[in-house]
Amino acid sequence: MNRRTLLIGALALPLALGAVAGSATSVRAEIPEMTLQVAAIYEPGNLWHQATQRYLDAVTERTGGKVTFNLAHSGTTGTWQESIEALQLGTNDIVIESVGTLDRYDPLPGIEAFPYLIRDLDHFKKVYYGPMGGELFDAIEERTGFKIVGAGYRGARKLSADRAVASLEELQGLKLRVPPLKMYRRTWELLGASPVPMPFLEVFTSLQQGVIDGQENPLEVIESKKLDEVQSHVMATDHVIGAMTFIFDSNRFASFDSELQTILQEEGEKAMLWATEQMVAQEDTYRQALKERGMTFVQPDLEPFRAAVAPIKEEFPELKEWVERINAVQ
């Protein structure tokens, strides 16, 4: 099946969501009964858990109950690395994670974490919900063997630490947890921090014990994981505006009946559009909650940060064409 173009941004959301109920009318008999295994590190109540459940419920409804799901949430079946590996082994069918987590298989997905590439929410929508998004996802599938469905706005990533960091000078040597991805590690090395790759499940304890001084994530993660209990400051570094997605093994996805493929594609895109709308609506709520719980927000001058990471484009020459194309999206 040729990949459908992603639904057109937040303006299409009400129409897209309204179509869900009406689309569950006739399902071809060729779709067999099956139960698919889904893995996520997000716990009930988290926005990405909600988006996943919304997706699974919509697919079950549109298939007339023929397709059901087992959802292993909260990392109960392993880290996101292990969950993605299990897609290849056939023990998982769907994993919810960011696009960049696939950079272990090819450099191209790492473009999701390319520093200061996505400029703002409007740019995010134009890249991921326009033709560029479809082309990028097709190229990632061809290079990695993983199919990705939908793009959910995660919000800009912020630095949190046990002290204020208002400049690059104050960042020097800060022991900073980063996801175990090349792009994140190199970004913070160029900024002068001491990045420590580690699974997120270890972050709270490591901050509590002083093994690391800080971490970086969207406000939703900082708030929901209660990092205010072990961190005092949030810095609006806004270095990455990332995209969450549903990940399938390509061969497994291609083995599904064509109508099921269409349903999985369409409902995945709708679920991520819904998550984007929810994230946009809740970002200020996350910020206010963290302030009320005692965290101090700091706005660094970002121009030195952008200048410090500018050489990264020379270190990832295989991404040059895509970086230029994304930069050109207006």
Wavefront OBJ file of the C-alpha trace (Angstrom):
o trace
v 0.000 0.000 0.000
v 1.292 3.442 -0.892
v 1.556 5.546 2.209
v -1.320 7.975 2.553
v -0.486 11.650 2.887
v -0.723 12.753 6.511
v -3.954 14.524 7.416
v -3.722 18.276 7.034
v -2.794 19.806 10.382
v -4.856 20.994 13.282
v -7.485 22.661 11.082
v -8.459 19.235 9.752
v -8.753 17.766 13.230
v -12.465 18.306 13.961
v -13.420 16.855 10.574
v -11.022 13.961 10.975
v -12.301 13.066 14.426
v -15.915 13.408 13.387
v -15.338 10.895 10.617
v -14.270 8.112 12.956
v -17.729 6.971 13.990
v -19.080 7.043 10.449
v -16.167 5.084 8.996
v -16.887 1.871 10.909
v -19.698 0.822 8.590
v -18.460 -1.954 6.346
v -15.350 -4.042 6.877
v -14.375 -6.645 4.302
v -14.592 -10.238 5.437
v -10.927 -10.721 4.495
v -9.723 -9.067 7.713
v -9.080 -12.016 10.037
v -9.598 -11.935 13.762
v -6.347 -11.114 15.525
v -4.906 -9.642 18.684
v -1.922 -7.323 18.256
v 0.694 -6.670 20.932
v 1.422 -3.005 21.714
v 4.255 -1.682 23.904
v 4.776 1.759 25.456
v 6.816 3.205 28.297
v 4.012 5.655 29.137
v 1.698 5.076 32.081
v -2.114 5.455 32.249
v -3.071 9.111 32.484
v -0.137 10.210 30.335
v -1.103 11.961 27.088
v 0.729 9.427 24.931
v -0.978 6.546 26.695
v -4.294 8.278 26.040
v -3.438 8.754 22.355
v -2.452 5.102 22.072
v -5.665 3.894 23.696
v -7.648 6.194 21.419
v -5.892 4.643 18.415
v -6.491 1.067 19.504
v -10.143 1.676 20.320
v -10.743 3.293 16.915
v -9.131 0.397 15.033
v -11.166 -2.154 16.998
v -14.347 -0.212 16.246
v -13.622 0.144 12.534
v -12.823 -3.560 12.174
v -16.039 -4.551 13.898
v -14.111 -6.072 16.777
v -12.018 -8.333 14.552
v -8.771 -6.623 15.586
v -8.094 -6.237 19.312
v -4.979 -5.317 21.262
v -2.897 -6.150 24.307
v -1.320 -2.910 25.540
v 1.749 -3.287 27.755
v 2.187 0.186 29.228
v 4.621 1.770 31.683
v 7.595 -0.118 30.233
v 6.369 -3.420 31.684
v 7.848 -5.379 28.784
v 11.130 -3.472 28.613
v 12.772 -0.223 27.568
v 11.863 1.456 24.315
v 15.016 -0.033 22.767
v 13.913 -3.538 23.740
v 10.353 -2.854 22.604
v 11.501 -1.789 19.128
v 13.798 -4.806 18.850
v 10.766 -6.955 19.704
v 9.023 -5.580 16.596
v 11.659 -7.323 14.498
v 11.333 -10.495 16.548
v 7.568 -10.514 16.123
v 6.741 -10.337 19.824
v 5.502 -6.744 19.481
v 3.311 -5.404 16.688
v 3.198 -1.682 17.556
v 5.431 0.568 19.659
v 4.727 4.212 20.479
v 7.909 6.278 20.549
v 9.580 9.274 18.958
v 10.757 9.126 15.352
v 14.379 9.640 16.442
v 14.491 6.379 18.410
v 15.061 4.619 15.091
v 18.455 6.276 14.532
v 20.048 3.075 15.845
v 19.083 1.527 12.500
v 19.933 4.394 10.140
v 20.989 8.052 10.584
v 17.911 9.507 8.838
v 15.404 9.166 11.731
v 17.857 11.150 13.845
v 16.788 14.236 11.929
v 13.800 14.426 14.307
v 16.304 15.405 17.022
v 18.415 17.731 14.862
v 18.926 20.827 17.057
v 16.984 23.969 16.188
v 15.733 22.480 12.912
v 11.986 22.626 13.623
v 11.426 26.287 14.425
v 8.024 26.308 16.125
v 4.596 24.649 16.175
v 3.580 26.115 12.818
v 6.755 24.799 11.197
v 6.197 21.401 12.841
v 2.729 21.147 11.279
v 3.924 22.221 7.842
v 6.752 19.670 7.886
v 5.006 16.662 9.388
v 1.445 17.203 8.123
v 2.366 18.195 4.591
v 3.959 16.330 1.670
v 7.358 16.543 3.366
v 6.130 14.318 6.193
v 5.001 11.585 3.837
v 8.275 11.647 1.918
v 10.349 11.595 5.094
v 8.425 8.696 6.592
v 8.679 6.716 3.341
v 12.445 7.278 3.239
v 12.820 6.215 6.874
v 10.854 3.036 6.182
v 13.005 2.194 3.166
v 16.237 2.677 5.126
v 15.271 1.107 8.462
v 12.631 -1.523 7.772
v 10.214 0.206 10.156
v 6.941 1.834 9.157
v 5.949 4.912 11.135
v 2.377 6.193 11.299
v 1.346 9.675 12.408
v 3.254 12.528 14.038
v 2.372 13.922 17.447
v 3.752 17.264 18.626
v 5.699 16.695 21.845
v 6.441 20.316 22.674
v 9.896 21.881 22.757
v 12.493 20.075 24.841
v 13.767 21.982 27.879
v 16.810 21.537 30.074
v 16.043 20.885 33.741
v 18.801 21.004 36.334
v 19.584 21.409 40.006
v 20.636 25.017 39.377
v 20.016 27.904 36.986
v 21.739 27.721 33.587
v 21.360 31.065 31.842
v 24.370 30.834 29.515
v 26.728 28.413 27.810
v 29.343 29.227 30.420
v 27.025 27.991 33.185
v 26.324 24.834 31.203
v 29.958 23.724 30.992
v 30.536 20.318 32.561
v 26.931 19.806 33.654
v 26.320 16.044 33.943
v 23.245 15.697 31.797
v 21.182 12.631 31.054
v 20.402 12.276 27.351
v 18.511 9.582 25.460
v 20.871 6.917 24.075
v 20.781 8.470 20.607
v 23.738 9.903 18.704
v 22.106 13.221 17.830
v 21.260 14.101 21.421
v 24.669 13.135 22.747
v 26.534 15.149 20.144
v 24.262 18.176 20.557
v 25.068 18.489 24.246
v 28.764 17.818 23.739
v 28.873 20.781 21.361
v 27.053 22.876 23.945
v 29.704 22.016 26.526
v 27.739 19.734 28.856
v 28.798 16.223 29.853
v 26.022 14.052 28.367
v 25.330 10.700 30.011
v 23.209 8.343 27.841
v 20.803 6.342 30.002
v 17.299 4.849 29.845
v 14.674 7.236 31.135
v 13.512 4.693 33.719
v 16.777 5.417 35.593
v 16.562 9.207 35.474
v 14.618 10.049 38.636
v 16.817 7.901 40.876
v 19.992 9.176 39.205
v 18.925 12.778 39.787
v 17.949 11.984 43.358
v 21.337 10.401 44.088
v 23.360 13.103 42.314
v 24.682 10.743 39.648
v 23.577 13.373 37.116
v 22.830 17.092 37.494
v 20.073 17.442 34.928
v 18.116 16.077 32.003
v 16.252 17.417 28.974
v 12.678 16.686 27.895
v 9.402 18.406 27.008
v 7.430 20.002 29.848
v 4.923 17.147 29.746
v 7.638 14.688 30.808
v 9.101 16.980 33.467
v 5.650 17.498 34.992
v 4.230 13.970 34.704
v 7.409 12.323 36.016
v 7.482 14.771 38.972
v 11.038 15.861 38.272
v 10.307 18.969 40.336
v 10.964 16.724 43.339
v 14.620 16.356 42.310
v 15.218 19.454 40.124
v 14.900 23.158 40.861
v 15.133 24.915 37.473
v 13.770 24.615 33.937
v 15.688 26.291 31.117
v 13.802 27.143 27.912
v 16.549 25.857 25.625
v 13.874 24.653 23.164
v 16.591 22.791 21.274
v 14.326 20.131 19.723
v 10.644 20.091 18.812
v 10.080 16.391 18.388
v 7.475 14.046 16.959
v 5.906 10.984 18.568
v 4.745 8.190 16.275
v 3.419 4.634 16.058
v 6.137 2.215 14.877
v 5.567 -1.089 13.029
v 7.913 -3.617 11.483
v 7.470 -2.978 7.744
v 7.145 -6.622 6.760
v 4.604 -7.265 9.485
v 2.556 -4.244 8.419
v 2.682 -5.343 4.780
v 1.350 -8.781 5.775
v -1.953 -7.266 6.935
v -4.997 -7.165 4.674
v -4.958 -3.966 2.612
v -8.095 -2.620 4.293
v -6.550 -3.150 7.721
v -3.431 -1.316 6.556
v -5.609 1.627 5.545
v -7.431 1.610 8.878
v -4.182 1.434 10.863
v -2.751 4.315 8.831
v -5.788 6.573 9.003
v -6.560 6.033 12.673
v -2.903 6.425 13.658
v -2.754 9.787 11.947
v -5.995 10.887 13.597
v -4.782 9.808 17.044
v -1.564 11.781 16.651
v -3.429 14.844 15.395
v -5.601 14.614 18.508
v -2.484 14.321 20.688
v -1.002 17.404 19.018
v -4.105 19.434 19.790
v -4.080 18.211 23.380
v -0.389 19.003 23.850
v -0.813 22.521 22.507
v -3.720 23.077 24.897
v -1.895 21.679 27.930
v 1.631 23.117 27.643
v 0.770 26.218 29.678
v -0.906 23.998 32.275
v 2.280 21.942 32.648
v 4.338 25.130 33.037
v 2.027 26.597 35.649
v 1.892 23.343 37.624
v 5.690 23.180 37.767
v 5.901 26.812 38.911
v 3.365 26.140 41.642
v 5.455 23.179 42.771
v 8.489 25.410 43.171
v 10.409 25.197 39.906
v 12.050 28.355 38.569
v 11.936 29.009 34.812
v 14.968 30.532 33.086
v 15.100 31.996 29.565
v 18.668 31.760 28.210
v 19.831 33.781 25.228
v 19.477 31.098 22.538
v 21.668 32.660 19.859
v 24.913 31.319 21.433
v 23.253 27.904 21.762
v 22.326 27.864 18.072
v 25.826 28.976 17.104
v 27.467 26.310 19.264
v 25.533 23.454 17.624
v 25.800 24.789 14.059
v 28.815 22.539 13.236
v 26.665 19.460 13.788
v 25.489 19.621 10.184
v 29.030 18.837 9.067
v 29.112 15.765 11.308
v 25.961 14.283 9.771
v 26.502 14.867 6.032
v 23.982 12.155 5.163
v 21.263 14.422 6.589
v 22.312 17.542 4.674
v 19.686 17.297 1.921
v 16.850 16.708 4.388
v 18.026 19.487 6.704
v 18.032 21.918 3.792
v 14.597 20.792 2.632
v 13.071 21.103 6.096
v 14.695 24.494 6.624
v 13.135 25.657 3.364
v 9.581 24.802 4.442
v 7.797 28.096 5.098
l 1 2 3 4 5 6 7 8 9 10 11 12 13 14 15 16 17 18 19 20 21 22 23 24 25 26 27 28 29 30 31 32 33 34 35 36 37 38 39 40 41 42 43 44 45 46 47 48 49 50 51 52 53 54 55 56 57 58 59 60 61 62 63 64 65 66 67 68 69 70 71 72 73 74 75 76 77 78 79 80 81 82 83 84 85 86 87 88 89 90 91 92 93 94 95 96 97 98 99 100 101 102 103 104 105 106 107 108 109 110 111 112 113 114 115 116 117 118 119 120 121 122 123 124 125 126 127 128 129 130 131 132 133 134 135 136 137 138 139 140 141 142 143 144 145 146 147 148 149 150 151 152 153 154 155 156 157 158 159 160 161 162 163 164 165 166 167 168 169 170 171 172 173 174 175 176 177 178 179 180 181 182 183 184 185 186 187 188 189 190 191 192 193 194 195 196 197 198 199 200 201 202 203 204 205 206 207 208 209 210 211 212 213 214 215 216 217 218 219 220 221 222 223 224 225 226 227 228 229 230 231 232 233 234 235 236 237 238 239 240 241 242 243 244 245 246 247 248 249 250 251 252 253 254 255 256 257 258 259 260 261 262 263 264 265 266 267 268 269 270 271 272 273 274 275 276 277 278 279 280 281 282 283 284 285 286 287 288 289 290 291 292 293 294 295 296 297 298 299 300 301 302 303 304 305 306 307 308 309 310 311 312 313 314 315 316 317 318 319 320 321 322 323 324 325 326 327 328 329 330
